[in-house]
Amino acid sequence: MGNVVLNLEMNKIMEMRNFYGKNLLDKNIPGSVFAAKTSACMITAYKSGKVLFQGNDSEKEAGRWGSASASSKKPSSSHSKSVAKGDLPTGIGQMSAIGSDEVGTGDFFGPITVVATYVKKENIPLLKELGVRDSKDLNDEKIIAIAKVIKDIIPFSLMTLKNEKYNQVQQSGMSQGKMKAILHNQAILNVLDKISPEKPEAILIDQFVQGSTYFQHLKSQKAIAKENVYFSTKAEGIHLAVAAASILARYAFIQYIDKLSEAAGFKIPKGAGAQVDVAAAKLIMSKGRDILPSFVKLHFANSDKAMALVNKKRN
């Protein structure tokens, strides 16, 4: 899908709004003046003056209103200076970068979802306008609204480790840390493949282990992304690529939990608190204990707590 961004005066944007009157959508997109959809193009105008055209006819439709700004042109090839691993390069937050993050590792129900995204430096202002920031600061409704927009703007890769597979590899002795490392690496490799021959100036991973341990986890993998790879805690606040990854990962996790809820016949809660013990007990009572491996991470203490609740109800 093509994307074009124009910078226009507000009077021109209001003229556009009138022009697309029959195509206007009733969408609450953060910071927008209007959103419209033609047969082959989605147009979203923002209060800042930026207008985003998405779709097969994006260039044609944008051509009605002006020429693409410098921010929508292909960036020149550039490379970051060589720095020691573990030290973030100066200005990394403004670089064209791949960022990766994961969701679901601490949740009893549901899979681990890992996403890597590629954000070009010229798209950083647009993502800010769309409300991209750490997903922990956003409720599910905003996560869904933002994710639906950015998934068509930036290249990304989603890796989902479903509960059945998670339980199999965990019981075989693989640590959750190694699982995450493998998923992050594969997601990053997928994005690198999508944007090739273009290369990111940096790859930033939301840190869950030391870099040396991360690469130790990957030693048996056929391919490993190593060039310009950096690690940092709270990386969502360092580069919007990580923040966008966290939003898309959580969006995927929310969708998966909704599917589990449909299969269970009741709303599945997130987290690992007492509420999931009650939900798991309810699931066991209605469908039997054998259903658990496809819904939960069995090695969590919540499994025993849920069984204790079941036994208490049966006695």
Rosetta blueprint (number, residue, H / E / L):
1 M L
2 G L
3 N E
4 V E
5 V E
6 L E
7 N E
8 L L
9 E L
10 M H
11 N H
12 K H
13 I H
14 M H
15 E H
16 M H
17 R H
18 N H
19 F H
20 Y L
21 G H
22 K H
23 N H
24 L E
25 L L
26 D L
27 K L
28 N L
29 I L
30 P L
31 G L
32 S E
33 V E
34 F E
35 A E
36 A E
37 K E
38 T L
39 S L
40 A L
41 C L
42 M E
43 I E
44 T E
45 A E
46 Y E
47 K L
48 S L
49 G L
50 K E
51 V E
52 L E
53 F E
54 Q E
55 G L
56 N L
57 D L
58 S H
59 E H
60 K H
61 E H
62 A H
63 G H
64 R L
65 W L
66 G L
67 S L
68 A L
69 S L
70 A H
71 S H
72 S H
73 K L
74 K L
75 P L
76 S L
77 S L
78 S L
79 H L
80 S L
81 K L
82 S L
83 V L
84 A L
85 K L
86 G L
87 D L
88 L L
89 P L
90 T L
91 G L
92 I H
93 G H
94 Q H
95 M L
96 S L
97 A E
98 I E
99 G E
100 S E
101 D E
102 E E
103 V E
104 G L
105 T L
106 G L
107 D L
108 F L
109 F E
110 G L
111 P L
112 I E
113 T E
114 V E
115 V E
116 A E
117 T E
118 Y E
119 V E
120 K L
121 K H
122 E H
123 N H
124 I H
125 P H
126 L H
127 L H
128 K H
129 E H
130 L L
131 G L
132 V L
133 R L
134 D L
135 S H
136 K H
137 D H
138 L L
139 N L
140 D H
141 E H
142 K H
143 I H
144 I H
145 A H
146 I H
147 A H
148 K H
149 V H
150 I H
151 K L
152 D L
153 I L
154 I L
155 P L
156 F E
157 S E
158 L E
159 M E
160 T E
161 L E
162 K L
163 N H
164 E H
165 K H
166 Y H
167 N H
168 Q H
169 V H
170 Q H
171 Q H
172 S L
173 G L
174 M L
175 S L
176 Q H
177 G H
178 K H
179 M H
180 K H
181 A H
182 I H
183 L H
184 H H
185 N H
186 Q H
187 A H
188 I H
189 L H
190 N H
191 V H
192 L H
193 D H
194 K H
195 I H
196 S L
197 P L
198 E L
199 K L
200 P L
201 E L
202 A E
203 I E
204 L E
205 I E
206 D E
207 Q L
208 F L
209 V L
210 Q L
211 G H
212 S H
213 T H
214 Y H
215 F H
216 Q H
217 H H
218 L L
219 K L
220 S L
221 Q L
222 K L
223 A L
224 I L
225 A L
226 K L
227 E L
228 N L
229 V E
230 Y E
231 F E
232 S E
233 T L
234 K L
235 A H
236 E H
237 G H
238 I L
239 H L
240 L H
241 A H
242 V H
243 A H
244 A H
245 A H
246 S H
247 I H
248 L H
249 A H
250 R H
251 Y H
252 A H
253 F H
254 I H
255 Q H
256 Y H
257 I H
258 D H
259 K H
260 L H
261 S H
262 E H
263 A H
264 A H
265 G L
266 F L
267 K L
268 I L
269 P L
270 K L
271 G L
272 A L
273 G L
274 A H
275 Q H
276 V H
277 D H
278 V H
279 A H
280 A H
281 A H
282 K H
283 L H
284 I H
285 M H
286 S H
287 K H
288 G L
289 R H
290 D H
291 I H
292 L H
293 P H
294 S H
295 F L
296 V E
297 K L
298 L L
299 H L
300 F L
301 A L
302 N H
303 S H
304 D H
305 K H
306 A H
307 M H
308 A H
309 L H
310 V H
311 N H
312 K H
313 K H
314 R H
315 N L
